[in-house]
Amino acid sequence: MAPQMPQLTRDPDETADLNQLIDEVVPDPDTWKQTPNPVLGGKRPIDLLNTPQEQVLRDLLRAAKHGMMS
């Protein structure tokens, strides 16, 4: 069993902001959040929410939004 990542306490507005960003960038947000992503080390985006790795998810989405993905 994999070790549990520490949970962070985030302002609800930050979570809403991230979910809004996902909705803007991803055509099928619900499926995307549940699907392991190789750019995220094979982790599911939903598993990064409220963890120290959430910033990686934010950076990925912002890059995609601004066309900086290869």
N, C-alpha and C positions, 0 to 999 in steps of 0.2 A: 504494500500500500504506500502510495506517495505521501510525503510529508505535507501537511496542511500549510498553506501560505497564511501569514498573519493578515488579519482583516484590519482595514483602516476605517476610521470614522470620517465620512465625507459629508459635506453640506449637501442636502437634497438637491439644491440647485445645480451642483456640479454633476450629479448623476443624471439629472434631467438634461443638462447641457450635452453630456456625452451621448445619451440616447438620441437626442435631436441630431447630433452630428452623424451618428450611425444611420439614422433615417434619411439624411440628406445625401450620404455618400454611397450607401449600399442598396442595390435594387431589392433584395429580399432580406431585410434586417434580422428577422427571427431565425431564419435558416443560417445566415452568416454567423450570428452569435453562438450557435450551437455546433458549428463545424470546426474541427481542428484546422489550424492555419499554419502552414510551414513558415511564414514570416514571423509568427509568434512562437517559434520553437515547437510547433505541433500542438500548442495549447488552443483551447477554444476561447474565443474572445470573452465570452460570458464568465469564464473562470478567472479572468484578469481584473474584473470589476472589483473595486474596493480593496485592491492589493497594491503593494509597492510597484508592481509591473503595469498598473493602469496607465501610467504616463507613456509607456511604449505603445499601447493601444491608441491613445490620443494622438501621438506623433504619427502613427501609421495612417490614421483616418485623415488627419490634416494634410499629409503628403498626398494621399489619394484625391482629396478634395481639390487640391491646387495643381493636380496633374504632375506630381513629382515622382510617380511610381515608374519603374522600368518594366 
